Amino acid sequence: MKKTVLLIIMIYCSIGASFSQDFGNILLGGTLRYSFEIRDSDRQVERTNTSFLIEPSVGTMVSDKIAIGMAIGFFQTKSKSEHEDPDDYQSLSLIPFVRIHDSITDKFRIYLEPGFGKTFVLGDESDNKPQHYRARVDFGLLYFISQNLSLEINIAGINYIHMSDKDYGLKNNQFKIDYDLVYPNIGLKYYF
């Protein structure tokens, strides 16, 4: 019985040879996020926050294990309150990245994705536009559902964000480590 189970596992793992990422393949993916929040305080002042992010990404395999690419993100957030003027913020991000894959089996892979990018605040007419930079490293798992489609689970990430605004004399540096096995980020990547 043990030999049969071992033989079935070996055959299953060897069948997926056609699922490997090859040099020259293009990968497509991205992020889509929407959130809506209502806050009530003790003073009965209601505040609503709405945010939306769309960040498509495209890359090319420069070897069987390494891809380079670019993510372009649009982010918008709106806040409304009964006693305050509405607050609207829009930005556009450009994030070049490198993705390094390593095979566990033919269908199952791990990846490491470092990237560095800049965010441009939209609608700001001042001469001293705010400066936003971001460096990140994401770690995750890929499972190939079909020959070209993979399910992606982002398990952990390290982010450094620098923001400065000369008009207001503000400077902010954030360092975050994201690690969530209960609510991981799940996505799809398409290779062709």
Protein Blocks (a to p, Z undefined) as FASTA:
>chain_A
ZZmmmmmmmmmmmmmmmmpccehiacddddddddddddddfkopacdddddddddddddd
fbfkbccdddddddddddddfkbccdddddddddddddddddfblmbccddddddddddd
ehiabfbdcddddddddddddddfblmlccdddfbdcdddddddfknopacddddddddf
klccddddddZZ
